[in-house]
Amino acid sequence: MDWDAGFLLFIQEYIRSDFLNPIMKVVTHSGDKGILLIVLIAVLLIIRKTRPIGFMAAVSIAIEALLNNVLLKNIIARTRPYDEIDGLINLVGRQSDYSFPSGHTGAAFAVAGAMLVVALFGLPVIGKTGVISRSKMTLTFKLCAVLFIIYSVLLAFSRMYVGVHYPTDVITGLLLGLATSAIAYLVYQTVIKKAYENKAKTKEA
């Protein structure tokens, strides 16, 4: 038995409990269909001050969904662990797609990563000279970013806890989400730079 399977059986044997089972089911279902993430992105886009972060989160999750759900899942076509590991009990029913990578984890970290990168490096802004600087975020936003990272970690763990993903599915989803959030950050910088250049050309004309 490889470590991937062994880890899931370890969770089932030593961590699962009558107390944690319903909690982990709620956590894991909170990521279904990305509804919670879509609502969060919508809120970020509606509020003017957080609109750039909402844009980054939307770009990040769109790229992540394309790479994860459309490409990697169907190319690799990994069978779910409850169909492969003897004795592993699935707590939430059969899933409709393949196992690798974890879509719930990838989507959560695509959004959480966008918030985290802004919290760590600041929000890109462009000055009158066309030079991009970074505006520091408030302590409240930083705390929100940390809380959402914690939620994303719990969601990722819940996918293994309920028996629907291997650890490598979850780790890959996490890394993919963080990678797309970094890409979204760069995309936003490019967009505001291009907007400034176009505005400058219009004034000159």
Backbone as JSON Lines, residues from 0, in Angstrom:
{"i":0,"aa":"M","n":[0.84,-1.2,0.0],"ca":[0.0,0.0,0.0],"c":[0.89,1.26,0.0]}
{"i":1,"aa":"D","n":[0.59,2.21,-0.91],"ca":[1.39,3.43,-0.95],"c":[0.92,4.41,0.13]}
{"i":2,"aa":"W","n":[1.72,5.46,0.33],"ca":[1.42,6.42,1.41],"c":[0.12,7.17,1.15]}
{"i":3,"aa":"D","n":[-0.2,7.38,-0.13],"ca":[-1.41,8.1,-0.51],"c":[-2.65,7.4,0.05]}
{"i":4,"aa":"A","n":[-2.7,6.1,-0.15],"ca":[-3.82,5.3,0.37],"c":[-3.71,5.14,1.88]}
{"i":5,"aa":"G","n":[-2.49,4.92,2.35],"ca":[-2.28,4.73,3.78],"c":[-2.72,5.93,4.61]}
{"i":6,"aa":"F","n":[-2.51,7.12,4.07],"ca":[-2.88,8.33,4.8],"c":[-4.4,8.42,4.97]}
{"i":7,"aa":"L","n":[-5.15,8.05,3.94],"ca":[-6.6,8.08,4.04],"c":[-7.11,7.06,5.05]}
{"i":8,"aa":"L","n":[-6.51,5.88,5.07],"ca":[-6.9,4.87,6.04],"c":[-6.52,5.29,7.46]}
{"i":9,"aa":"F","n":[-5.41,6.01,7.59],"ca":[-5.0,6.55,8.89],"c":[-6.05,7.54,9.4]}
{"i":10,"aa":"I","n":[-6.5,8.43,8.51],"ca":[-7.55,9.38,8.89],"c":[-8.8,8.64,9.34]}
{"i":11,"aa":"Q","n":[-9.19,7.65,8.55],"ca":[-10.4,6.9,8.87],"c":[-10.29,6.18,10.21]}
{"i":12,"aa":"E","n":[-9.12,5.63,10.49],"ca":[-8.93,4.84,11.7],"c":[-8.74,5.68,12.95]}
{"i":13,"aa":"Y","n":[-7.99,6.77,12.83],"ca":[-7.56,7.5,14.04],"c":[-8.11,8.92,14.19]}
{"i":14,"aa":"I","n":[-8.67,9.51,13.12],"ca":[-9.13,10.9,13.22],"c":[-10.65,11.01,13.1]}
{"i":15,"aa":"R","n":[-11.26,10.21,12.24],"ca":[-12.71,10.26,12.13],"c":[-13.37,9.97,13.47]}
{"i":16,"aa":"S","n":[-14.49,10.68,13.72],"ca":[-15.25,10.45,14.94],"c":[-16.69,10.86,14.72]}
{"i":17,"aa":"D","n":[-17.57,10.42,15.61],"ca":[-18.98,10.79,15.51],"c":[-19.16,12.29,15.67]}
{"i":18,"aa":"F","n":[-18.24,12.94,16.39],"ca":[-18.31,14.39,16.58],"c":[-17.87,15.13,15.32]}
{"i":19,"aa":"L","n":[-16.74,14.7,14.73],"ca":[-16.18,15.41,13.58],"c":[-16.9,15.12,12.27]}
{"i":20,"aa":"N","n":[-17.47,13.94,12.12],"ca":[-18.07,13.55,10.84],"c":[-19.08,14.57,10.31]}
{"i":21,"aa":"P","n":[-20.08,14.99,11.09],"ca":[-21.04,15.97,10.55],"c":[-20.41,17.33,10.27]}
{"i":22,"aa":"I","n":[-19.41,17.72,11.06],"ca":[-18.73,19.0,10.84],"c":[-17.98,18.97,9.51]}
{"i":23,"aa":"M","n":[-17.24,17.89,9.27],"ca":[-16.46,17.78,8.05],"c":[-17.35,17.65,6.82]}
{"i":24,"aa":"K","n":[-18.52,17.05,6.99],"ca":[-19.46,16.97,5.87],"c":[-19.95,18.36,5.48]}
{"i":25,"aa":"V","n":[-20.25,19.18,6.49],"ca":[-20.69,20.55,6.23],"c":[-19.58,21.34,5.54]}
{"i":26,"aa":"V","n":[-18.36,21.21,6.05],"ca":[-17.22,21.93,5.46],"c":[-17.02,21.51,4.01]}
{"i":27,"aa":"T","n":[-17.02,20.21,3.76],"ca":[-16.75,19.73,2.4],"c":[-17.86,20.13,1.43]}
{"i":28,"aa":"H","n":[-19.12,20.11,1.9],"ca":[-20.24,20.5,1.02],"c":[-20.29,22.0,0.8]}
{"i":29,"aa":"S","n":[-19.63,22.78,1.67],"ca":[-19.61,24.24,1.47],"c":[-18.87,24.61,0.19]}
{"i":30,"aa":"G","n":[-18.06,23.69,-0.31],"ca":[-17.32,23.96,-1.55],"c":[-18.0,23.43,-2.79]}
{"i":31,"aa":"D","n":[-19.16,22.79,-2.64],"ca":[-19.86,22.22,-3.79],"c":[-20.25,23.29,-4.8]}
{"i":32,"aa":"K","n":[-19.95,23.01,-6.06],"ca":[-20.31,23.87,-7.2],"c":[-19.73,25.28,-7.1]}
{"i":33,"aa":"G","n":[-18.85,25.52,-6.14],"ca":[-18.2,26.82,-6.02],"c":[-19.14,27.95,-5.66]}
{"i":34,"aa":"I","n":[-20.32,27.63,-5.11],"ca":[-21.33,28.66,-4.83],"c":[-20.82,29.69,-3.83]}
{"i":35,"aa":"L","n":[-20.21,29.22,-2.74],"ca":[-19.69,30.13,-1.73],"c":[-18.62,31.05,-2.32]}
{"i":36,"aa":"L","n":[-17.77,30.5,-3.16],"ca":[-16.7,31.29,-3.77],"c":[-17.26,32.33,-4.75]}
{"i":37,"aa":"I","n":[-18.28,31.94,-5.49],"ca":[-18.91,32.87,-6.43],"c":[-19.54,34.04,-5.68]}
{"i":38,"aa":"V","n":[-20.2,33.74,-4.56],"ca":[-20.81,34.79,-3.74],"c":[-19.73,35.73,-3.2]}
{"i":39,"aa":"L","n":[-18.62,35.16,-2.72],"ca":[-17.53,35.98,-2.2],"c":[-16.95,36.88,-3.28]}
{"i":40,"aa":"I","n":[-16.73,36.33,-4.46],"ca":[-16.18,37.13,-5.57],"c":[-17.16,38.25,-5.93]}
{"i":41,"aa":"A","n":[-18.46,37.93,-5.94],"ca":[-19.47,38.94,-6.26],"c":[-19.44,40.09,-5.25]}
{"i":42,"aa":"V","n":[-19.3,39.75,-3.98],"ca":[-19.22,40.77,-2.93],"c":[-17.99,41.64,-3.13]}
{"i":43,"aa":"L","n":[-16.86,41.0,-3.41],"ca":[-15.61,41.76,-3.65],"c":[-15.75,42.69,-4.85]}
{"i":44,"aa":"L","n":[-16.47,42.25,-5.88],"ca":[-16.64,43.07,-7.08],"c":[-17.62,44.22,-6.84]}
{"i":45,"aa":"I","n":[-18.61,44.0,-6.0],"ca":[-19.62,45.04,-5.73],"c":[-19.02,46.19,-4.92]}
{"i":46,"aa":"I","n":[-18.2,45.85,-3.93],"ca":[-17.58,46.88,-3.09],"c":[-16.43,47.54,-3.86]}
{"i":47,"aa":"R","n":[-16.5,48.83,-4.01],"ca":[-15.54,49.54,-4.87],"c":[-14.09,49.33,-4.44]}
{"i":48,"aa":"K","n":[-13.84,49.41,-3.14],"ca":[-12.47,49.29,-2.64],"c":[-11.86,47.91,-2.89]}
{"i":49,"aa":"T","n":[-12.7,46.89,-2.92],"ca":[-12.19,45.52,-3.1],"c":[-12.39,45.01,-4.53]}
{"i":50,"aa":"R","n":[-12.89,45.86,-5.42],"ca":[-13.17,45.44,-6.8],"c":[-11.94,44.86,-7.51]}
{"i":51,"aa":"P","n":[-10.77,45.48,-7.36],"ca":[-9.58,44.88,-8.0],"c":[-9.28,43.47,-7.5]}
{"i":52,"aa":"I","n":[-9.52,43.23,-6.21],"ca":[-9.27,41.9,-5.64],"c":[-10.3,40.91,-6.18]}
{"i":53,"aa":"G","n":[-11.54,41.39,-6.33],"ca":[-12.57,40.56,-6.93],"c":[-12.22,40.18,-8.36]}
{"i":54,"aa":"F","n":[-11.66,41.14,-9.1],"ca":[-11.22,40.87,-10.47],"c":[-10.14,39.79,-10.48]}
{"i":55,"aa":"M","n":[-9.16,39.94,-9.59],"ca":[-8.08,38.94,-9.52],"c":[-8.61,37.57,-9.14]}
{"i":56,"aa":"A","n":[-9.51,37.54,-8.17],"ca":[-10.08,36.26,-7.73],"c":[-10.86,35.61,-8.87]}
{"i":57,"aa":"A","n":[-11.61,36.41,-9.64],"ca":[-12.39,35.87,-10.75],"c":[-11.48,35.31,-11.84]}
{"i":58,"aa":"V","n":[-10.42,36.04,-12.16],"ca":[-9.46,35.56,-13.17],"c":[-8.79,34.28,-12.69]}
{"i":59,"aa":"S","n":[-8.39,34.28,-11.42],"ca":[-7.7,33.13,-10.85],"c":[-8.57,31.87,-10.89]}
{"i":60,"aa":"I","n":[-9.82,31.98,-10.44],"ca":[-10.68,30.8,-10.38],"c":[-11.08,30.34,-11.78]}
{"i":61,"aa":"A","n":[-11.17,31.27,-12.73],"ca":[-11.49,30.88,-14.11],"c":[-10.36,30.06,-14.72]}
{"i":62,"aa":"I","n":[-9.12,30.52,-14.52],"ca":[-7.97,29.78,-15.04],"c":[-7.85,28.43,-14.35]}
{"i":63,"aa":"E","n":[-8.05,28.43,-13.02],"ca":[-7.96,27.18,-12.25],"c":[-9.0,26.17,-12.72]}
{"i":64,"aa":"A","n":[-10.23,26.61,-12.95],"ca":[-11.3,25.71,-13.39],"c":[-10.97,25.11,-14.75]}
{"i":65,"aa":"L","n":[-10.41,25.92,-15.64],"ca":[-10.04,25.42,-16.96],"c":[-8.95,24.35,-16.86]}
{"i":66,"aa":"L","n":[-7.89,24.66,-16.1],"ca":[-6.78,23.73,-15.98],"c":[-7.17,22.47,-15.2]}
{"i":67,"aa":"N","n":[-7.94,22.65,-14.13],"ca":[-8.29,21.55,-13.25],"c":[-9.41,20.7,-13.81]}
{"i":68,"aa":"N","n":[-10.58,21.3,-13.95],"ca":[-11.78,20.54,-14.28],"c":[-11.87,20.13,-15.75]}
{"i":69,"aa":"V","n":[-11.37,20.99,-16.63],"ca":[-11.49,20.7,-18.06],"c":[-10.31,19.87,-18.57]}
{"i":70,"aa":"L","n":[-9.09,20.23,-18.15],"ca":[-7.91,19.56,-18.7],"c":[-7.4,18.41,-17.83]}
{"i":71,"aa":"L","n":[-6.86,18.73,-16.66],"ca":[-6.14,17.72,-15.87],"c":[-7.02,16.55,-15.45]}
{"i":72,"aa":"K","n":[-8.22,16.82,-14.95],"ca":[-9.09,15.73,-14.5],"c":[-9.36,14.73,-15.62]}
{"i":73,"aa":"N","n":[-9.65,15.23,-16.81],"ca":[-10.01,14.37,-17.92],"c":[-8.81,13.73,-18.61]}
{"i":74,"aa":"I","n":[-7.67,14.39,-18.56],"ca":[-6.47,13.8,-19.15],"c":[-5.92,12.69,-18.27]}
{"i":75,"aa":"I","n":[-5.83,12.95,-16.97],"ca":[-5.26,11.96,-16.04],"c":[-6.29,10.9,-15.67]}
{"i":76,"aa":"A","n":[-7.54,11.29,-15.52],"ca":[-8.65,10.36,-15.28],"c":[-8.37,9.4,-14.11]}
{"i":77,"aa":"R","n":[-8.0,9.94,-12.99],"ca":[-7.7,9.12,-11.81],"c":[-8.99,8.69,-11.11]}
{"i":78,"aa":"T","n":[-9.08,7.41,-10.8],"ca":[-10.24,6.86,-10.11],"c":[-10.29,7.35,-8.67]}
{"i":79,"aa":"R","n":[-11.48,7.58,-8.15],"ca":[-11.64,8.03,-6.78],"c":[-11.12,6.98,-5.8]}
{"i":80,"aa":"P","n":[-10.58,7.45,-4.66],"ca":[-9.96,6.5,-3.71],"c":[-10.92,5.47,-3.14]}
{"i":81,"aa":"Y","n":[-12.19,5.82,-2.95],"ca":[-13.13,4.85,-2.37],"c":[-13.41,3.68,-3.31]}
{"i":82,"aa":"D","n":[-13.06,3.84,-4.61],"ca":[-13.2,2.74,-5.55],"c":[-11.94,1.89,-5.66]}
{"i":83,"aa":"E","n":[-10.85,2.37,-5.04],"ca":[-9.57,1.7,-5.18],"c":[-9.03,1.11,-3.87]}
{"i":84,"aa":"I","n":[-9.38,1.72,-2.77],"ca":[-8.79,1.33,-1.48],"c":[-9.75,0.44,-0.7]}
{"i":85,"aa":"D","n":[-9.35,-0.76,-0.46],"ca":[-10.18,-1.69,0.31],"c":[-10.4,-1.17,1.73]}
{"i":86,"aa":"G","n":[-11.65,-1.13,2.14],"ca":[-11.96,-0.73,3.51],"c":[-12.21,0.75,3.69]}
{"i":87,"aa":"L","n":[-11.93,1.58,2.67],"ca":[-12.15,3.02,2.81],"c":[-13.64,3.33,2.63]}
{"i":88,"aa":"I","n":[-14.21,4.02,3.59],"ca":[-15.63,4.35,3.56],"c":[-15.83,5.8,3.08]}
{"i":89,"aa":"N","n":[-16.64,5.96,2.06],"ca":[-16.97,7.27,1.53],"c":[-18.14,7.84,2.33]}
{"i":90,"aa":"L","n":[-17.93,9.01,2.95],"ca":[-18.95,9.59,3.82],"c":[-19.97,10.46,3.11]}
{"i":91,"aa":"V","n":[-19.71,10.82,1.86],"ca":[-20.59,11.81,1.2],"c":[-21.16,11.33,-0.14]}
{"i":92,"aa":"G","n":[-21.03,10.08,-0.45],"ca":[-21.6,9.59,-1.7],"c":[-20.65,9.69,-2.87]}
{"i":93,"aa":"R","n":[-21.02,9.04,-3.97],"ca":[-20.17,8.99,-5.15],"c":[-20.07,10.37,-5.81]}
{"i":94,"aa":"Q","n":[-18.91,10.65,-6.36],"ca":[-18.66,11.91,-7.05],"c":[-18.82,11.71,-8.56]}
{"i":95,"aa":"S","n":[-19.17,12.78,-9.25],"ca":[-19.51,12.66,-10.67],"c":[-18.31,12.81,-11.61]}
{"i":96,"aa":"D","n":[-17.14,13.19,-11.07],"ca":[-15.99,13.38,-11.94],"c":[-14.79,12.62,-11.4]}
{"i":97,"aa":"Y","n":[-13.64,12.81,-12.04],"ca":[-12.42,12.11,-11.64],"c":[-11.79,12.76,-10.41]}
{"i":98,"aa":"S","n":[-10.75,12.11,-9.9],"ca":[-10.2,12.48,-8.6],"c":[-9.09,13.53,-8.64]}
{"i":99,"aa":"F","n":[-8.24,13.51,-9.66],"ca":[-7.03,14.34,-9.66],"c":[-7.13,15.47,-10.68]}
{"i":100,"aa":"P","n":[-6.86,16.7,-10.22],"ca":[-6.63,17.2,-8.85],"c":[-7.97,17.48,-8.15]}
{"i":101,"aa":"S","n":[-7.89,17.91,-6.9],"ca":[-9.09,18.25,-6.15],"c":[-9.64,19.6,-6.62]}
{"i":102,"aa":"G","n":[-10.85,19.57,-7.2],"ca":[-11.46,20.8,-7.68],"c":[-11.86,21.74,-6.56]}
{"i":103,"aa":"H","n":[-12.4,21.16,-5.46],"ca":[-12.78,21.98,-4.32],"c":[-11.57,22.74,-3.77]}
{"i":104,"aa":"T","n":[-10.46,22.01,-3.61],"ca":[-9.25,22.62,-3.06],"c":[-8.68,23.66,-4.0]}
{"i":105,"aa":"G","n":[-8.61,23.32,-5.28],"ca":[-8.05,24.24,-6.26],"c":[-8.83,25.54,-6.33]}
{"i":106,"aa":"A","n":[-10.16,25.45,-6.36],"ca":[-10.99,26.65,-6.45],"c":[-10.85,27.51,-5.2]}
{"i":107,"aa":"A","n":[-10.86,26.86,-4.03],"ca":[-10.74,27.61,-2.77],"c":[-9.42,28.37,-2.71]}
{"i":108,"aa":"F","n":[-8.33,27.71,-3.09],"ca":[-7.02,28.37,-3.01],"c":[-6.81,29.34,-4.17]}
{"i":109,"aa":"A","n":[-7.55,29.2,-5.25],"ca":[-7.48,30.2,-6.31],"c":[-7.98,31.54,-5.81]}
{"i":110,"aa":"V","n":[-9.04,31.5,-5.0],"ca":[-9.6,32.73,-4.42],"c":[-8.81,33.17,-3.19]}
{"i":111,"aa":"A","n":[-8.55,32.23,-2.29],"ca":[-7.79,32.57,-1.08],"c":[-6.4,33.07,-1.44]}
{"i":112,"aa":"G","n":[-5.8,32.47,-2.46],"ca":[-4.47,32.9,-2.9],"c":[-4.47,34.32,-3.43]}
{"i":113,"aa":"A","n":[-5.53,34.69,-4.15],"ca":[-5.64,36.06,-4.66],"c":[-5.71,37.06,-3.5]}
{"i":114,"aa":"M","n":[-6.46,36.69,-2.47],"ca":[-6.53,37.55,-1.29],"c":[-5.2,37.59,-0.56]}
{"i":115,"aa":"L","n":[-4.56,36.45,-0.46],"ca":[-3.3,36.37,0.28],"c":[-2.18,37.16,-0.41]}
{"i":116,"aa":"V","n":[-2.09,37.05,-1.72],"ca":[-1.0,37.73,-2.43],"c":[-1.15,39.25,-2.31]}
{"i":117,"aa":"V","n":[-2.4,39.72,-2.3],"ca":[-2.62,41.16,-2.11],"c":[-2.31,41.56,-0.67]}
{"i":118,"aa":"A","n":[-2.69,40.71,0.28],"ca":[-2.39,41.0,1.69],"c":[-0.89,41.07,1.93]}
{"i":119,"aa":"L","n":[-0.13,40.2,1.27],"ca":[1.32,40.13,1.48],"c":[2.08,41.22,0.72]}
{"i":120,"aa":"F","n":[1.69,41.45,-0.54],"ca":[2.49,42.34,-1.4],"c":[1.83,43.67,-1.69]}
{"i":121,"aa":"G","n":[0.57,43.82,-1.3],"ca":[-0.13,45.07,-1.55],"c":[-0.9,45.05,-2.85]}
{"i":122,"aa":"L","n":[-1.82,46.01,-2.99],"ca":[-2.63,46.11,-4.19],"c":[-1.91,46.95,-5.24]}
{"i":123,"aa":"P","n":[-1.7,46.39,-6.44],"ca":[-1.02,47.18,-7.48],"c":[-1.84,48.41,-7.87]}
{"i":124,"aa":"V","n":[-1.19,49.57,-7.86],"ca":[-1.83,50.82,-8.3],"c":[-0.86,51.52,-9.23]}
{"i":125,"aa":"I","n":[-1.4,52.34,-10.11],"ca":[-0.54,53.03,-11.07],"c":[-0.62,54.53,-10.83]}
{"i":126,"aa":"G","n":[0.55,55.15,-10.74],"ca":[0.62,56.58,-10.46],"c":[0.52,57.43,-11.71]}
{"i":127,"aa":"K","n":[0.64,58.73,-11.53],"ca":[0.52,59.66,-12.65],"c":[1.63,59.5,-13.67]}
{"i":128,"aa":"T","n":[2.76,58.96,-13.24],"ca":[3.89,58.77,-14.17],"c":[3.83,57.42,-14.87]}
{"i":129,"aa":"G","n":[2.84,56.6,-14.54],"ca":[2.72,55.3,-15.17],"c":[3.5,54.21,-14.48]}
{"i":130,"aa":"V","n":[4.06,54.52,-13.33],"ca":[4.84,53.54,-12.58],"c":[3.91,52.81,-11.61]}
{"i":131,"aa":"I","n":[3.99,51.47,-11.6],"ca":[3.15,50.68,-10.71],"c":[3.78,50.62,-9.32]}
{"i":132,"aa":"S","n":[2.98,50.97,-8.33],"ca":[3.39,50.82,-6.93],"c":[2.38,49.9,-6.25]}
{"i":133,"aa":"R","n":[2.57,49.67,-4.95],"ca":[1.68,48.75,-4.25],"c":[1.13,49.41,-2.99]}
{"i":134,"aa":"S","n":[-0.18,49.49,-2.95],"ca":[-0.87,50.09,-1.81],"c":[-1.05,49.04,-0.71]}
{"i":135,"aa":"K","n":[-0.68,49.39,0.51],"ca":[-0.8,48.45,1.62],"c":[-2.26,48.25,1.98]}
{"i":136,"aa":"M","n":[-2.59,47.01,2.36],"ca":[-3.97,46.69,2.72],"c":[-4.19,46.89,4.21]}
{"i":137,"aa":"T","n":[-5.44,47.05,4.58],"ca":[-5.79,47.27,5.98],"c":[-5.61,45.98,6.78]}
{"i":138,"aa":"L","n":[-5.5,46.14,8.09],"ca":[-5.37,44.98,8.97],"c":[-6.62,44.1,8.88]}
{"i":139,"aa":"T","n":[-7.78,44.73,8.72],"ca":[-9.03,43.97,8.6],"c":[-9.0,43.05,7.39]}
{"i":140,"aa":"F","n":[-8.53,43.58,6.26],"ca":[-8.46,42.75,5.06],"c":[-7.46,41.61,5.25]}
{"i":141,"aa":"K","n":[-6.33,41.91,5.87],"ca":[-5.32,40.88,6.09],"c":[-5.87,39.76,6.97]}
{"i":142,"aa":"L","n":[-6.65,40.13,7.99],"ca":[-7.26,39.13,8.86],"c":[-8.27,38.28,8.09]}
{"i":143,"aa":"C","n":[-9.04,38.93,7.21],"ca":[-10.0,38.21,6.38],"c":[-9.28,37.22,5.46]}
{"i":144,"aa":"A","n":[-8.15,37.65,4.9],"ca":[-7.37,36.77,4.03],"c":[-6.86,35.56,4.8]}
{"i":145,"aa":"V","n":[-6.38,35.78,6.02],"ca":[-5.9,34.67,6.85],"c":[-7.04,33.71,7.18]}
{"i":146,"aa":"L","n":[-8.2,34.26,7.53],"ca":[-9.35,33.42,7.86],"c":[-9.78,32.59,6.67]}
{"i":147,"aa":"F","n":[-9.72,33.18,5.49],"ca":[-10.14,32.42,4.3],"c":[-9.11,31.36,3.93]}
{"i":148,"aa":"I","n":[-7.85,31.62,4.21],"ca":[-6.82,30.6,4.01],"c":[-7.08,29.44,4.97]}
{"i":149,"aa":"I","n":[-7.41,29.74,6.21],"ca":[-7.72,28.69,7.2],"c":[-8.91,27.86,6.73]}
{"i":150,"aa":"Y","n":[-9.95,28.55,6.24],"ca":[-11.11,27.84,5.71],"c":[-10.71,26.93,4.55]}
{"i":151,"aa":"S","n":[-9.86,27.42,3.66],"ca":[-9.44,26.64,2.5],"c":[-8.65,25.4,2.92]}
{"i":152,"aa":"V","n":[-7.82,25.55,3.96],"ca":[-7.07,24.4,4.48],"c":[-8.04,23.36,5.05]}
{"i":153,"aa":"L","n":[-9.04,23.82,5.8],"ca":[-10.04,22.9,6.35],"c":[-10.82,22.2,5.24]}
{"i":154,"aa":"L","n":[-11.17,22.95,4.22],"ca":[-11.89,22.37,3.08],"c":[-11.03,21.31,2.4]}
{"i":155,"aa":"A","n":[-9.76,21.62,2.21],"ca":[-8.84,20.66,1.58],"c":[-8.74,19.39,2.42]}
{"i":156,"aa":"F","n":[-8.59,19.54,3.72],"ca":[-8.49,18.37,4.6],"c":[-9.79,17.57,4.59]}
{"i":157,"aa":"S","n":[-10.92,18.28,4.53],"ca":[-12.21,17.59,4.56],"c":[-12.38,16.66,3.36]}
{"i":158,"aa":"R","n":[-11.77,17.0,2.23],"ca":[-11.89,16.15,1.04],"c":[-11.21,14.8,1.26]}
{"i":159,"aa":"M","n":[-10.14,14.8,2.04],"ca":[-9.5,13.54,2.4],"c":[-10.25,12.86,3.53]}
{"i":160,"aa":"Y","n":[-10.72,13.65,4.46],"ca":[-11.44,13.12,5.63],"c":[-12.66,12.29,5.2]}
{"i":161,"aa":"V","n":[-13.43,12.82,4.25],"ca":[-14.65,12.11,3.84],"c":[-14.37,11.0,2.83]}
{"i":162,"aa":"G","n":[-13.12,10.9,2.37],"ca":[-12.73,9.77,1.54],"c":[-12.89,9.93,0.04]}
{"i":163,"aa":"V","n":[-12.96,11.18,-0.45],"ca":[-13.19,11.36,-1.89],"c":[-11.94,11.83,-2.65]}
{"i":164,"aa":"H","n":[-10.86,12.11,-1.93],"ca":[-9.62,12.55,-2.6],"c":[-8.38,11.98,-1.92]}
{"i":165,"aa":"Y","n":[-7.4,11.67,-2.73],"ca":[-6.07,11.3,-2.23],"c":[-5.34,12.56,-1.77]}
{"i":166,"aa":"P","n":[-4.34,12.42,-0.89],"ca":[-3.52,13.58,-0.51],"c":[-2.88,14.28,-1.7]}
{"i":167,"aa":"T","n":[-2.42,13.5,-2.68],"ca":[-1.78,14.12,-3.85],"c":[-2.78,14.9,-4.7]}
{"i":168,"aa":"D","n":[-4.05,14.5,-4.68],"ca":[-5.09,15.29,-5.36],"c":[-5.2,16.66,-4.72]}
{"i":169,"aa":"V","n":[-5.22,16.66,-3.38],"ca":[-5.41,17.88,-2.61],"c":[-4.19,18.79,-2.72]}
{"i":170,"aa":"I","n":[-2.99,18.22,-2.59],"ca":[-1.76,19.02,-2.68],"c":[-1.65,19.68,-4.05]}
{"i":171,"aa":"T","n":[-1.95,18.92,-5.1],"ca":[-1.87,19.47,-6.45],"c":[-2.91,20.56,-6.65]}
{"i":172,"aa":"G","n":[-4.12,20.35,-6.14],"ca":[-5.15,21.38,-6.24],"c":[-4.74,22.65,-5.53]}
{"i":173,"aa":"L","n":[-4.15,22.5,-4.35],"ca":[-3.67,23.65,-3.58],"c":[-2.61,24.44,-4.36]}
{"i":174,"aa":"L","n":[-1.62,23.74,-4.89],"ca":[-0.55,24.4,-5.63],"c":[-1.07,25.05,-6.91]}
{"i":175,"aa":"L","n":[-2.02,24.39,-7.55],"ca":[-2.61,24.94,-8.77],"c":[-3.36,26.23,-8.47]}
{"i":176,"aa":"G","n":[-4.12,26.22,-7.37],"ca":[-4.86,27.43,-6.99],"c":[-3.94,28.59,-6.66]}
{"i":177,"aa":"L","n":[-2.86,28.32,-5.93],"ca":[-1.91,29.37,-5.6],"c":[-1.21,29.89,-6.86]}
{"i":178,"aa":"A","n":[-0.91,28.99,-7.79],"ca":[-0.25,29.4,-9.03],"c":[-1.15,30.31,-9.86]}
{"i":179,"aa":"T","n":[-2.43,29.96,-9.97],"ca":[-3.34,30.79,-10.77],"c":[-3.6,32.13,-10.1]}
{"i":180,"aa":"S","n":[-3.54,32.17,-8.77],"ca":[-3.72,33.46,-8.08],"c":[-2.53,34.38,-8.36]}
{"i":181,"aa":"A","n":[-1.33,33.8,-8.45],"ca":[-0.15,34.61,-8.79],"c":[-0.26,35.11,-10.23]}
{"i":182,"aa":"I","n":[-0.75,34.27,-11.12],"ca":[-0.95,34.67,-12.52],"c":[-1.97,35.81,-12.59]}
{"i":183,"aa":"A","n":[-3.06,35.69,-11.82],"ca":[-4.1,36.72,-11.82],"c":[-3.55,38.06,-11.33]}
{"i":184,"aa":"Y","n":[-2.65,38.01,-10.36],"ca":[-2.01,39.23,-9.84],"c":[-1.23,39.92,-10.95]}
{"i":185,"aa":"L","n":[-0.49,39.13,-11.73],"ca":[0.28,39.69,-12.84],"c":[-0.63,40.19,-13.96]}
{"i":186,"aa":"V","n":[-1.73,39.48,-14.19],"ca":[-2.7,39.9,-15.21],"c":[-3.28,41.27,-14.83]}
{"i":187,"aa":"Y","n":[-3.61,41.44,-13.56],"ca":[-4.18,42.71,-13.11],"c":[-3.18,43.85,-13.32]}
{"i":188,"aa":"Q","n":[-1.92,43.61,-13.0],"ca":[-0.88,44.64,-13.21],"c":[-0.8,45.02,-14.68]}
{"i":189,"aa":"T","n":[-0.87,44.01,-15.54],"ca":[-0.81,44.26,-16.98],"c":[-2.01,45.06,-17.45]}
{"i":190,"aa":"V","n":[-3.18,44.72,-16.93],"ca":[-4.42,45.41,-17.34],"c":[-4.38,46.88,-16.95]}
{"i":191,"aa":"I","n":[-3.99,47.19,-15.71],"ca":[-3.99,48.6,-15.29],"c":[-2.89,49.39,-16.01]}
{"i":192,"aa":"K","n":[-1.79,48.73,-16.32],"ca":[-0.71,49.38,-17.08],"c":[-1.19,49.72,-18.48]}
{"i":193,"aa":"K","n":[-1.87,48.75,-19.11],"ca":[-2.38,48.96,-20.47],"c":[-3.44,50.04,-20.48]}
{"i":194,"aa":"A","n":[-4.3,50.06,-19.45],"ca":[-5.35,51.08,-19.36],"c":[-4.75,52.47,-19.24]}
{"i":195,"aa":"Y","n":[-3.67,52.58,-18.46],"ca":[-2.99,53.87,-18.31],"c":[-2.39,54.32,-19.64]}
{"i":196,"aa":"E","n":[-1.75,53.41,-20.34],"ca":[-1.13,53.74,-21.63],"c":[-2.16,54.2,-22.64]}
{"i":197,"aa":"N","n":[-3.3,53.49,-22.68],"ca":[-4.37,53.86,-23.62],"c":[-4.95,55.22,-23.28]}
{"i":198,"aa":"K","n":[-5.08,55.51,-21.99],"ca":[-5.61,56.8,-21.55],"c":[-4.64,57.92,-21.91]}
{"i":199,"aa":"A","n":[-3.35,57.64,-21.76],"ca":[-2.33,58.64,-22.1],"c":[-2.34,58.94,-23.61]}
{"i":200,"aa":"K","n":[-2.51,57.91,-24.42],"ca":[-2.55,58.08,-25.89],"c":[-3.76,58.89,-26.28]}
{"i":201,"aa":"T","n":[-4.89,58.66,-25.61],"ca":[-6.11,59.38,-25.91],"c":[-5.94,60.88,-25.62]}
{"i":202,"aa":"K","n":[-5.29,61.19,-24.5],"ca":[-5.05,62.59,-24.12],"c":[-4.14,63.27,-25.14]}
{"i":203,"aa":"E","n":[-3.12,62.54,-25.59],"ca":[-2.17,63.11,-26.57],"c":[-2.85,63.38,-27.89]}
{"i":204,"aa":"A","n":[-3.8,62.51,-28.24],"ca":[-4.52,62.67,-29.51],"c":[-5.47,63.86,-29.42]}
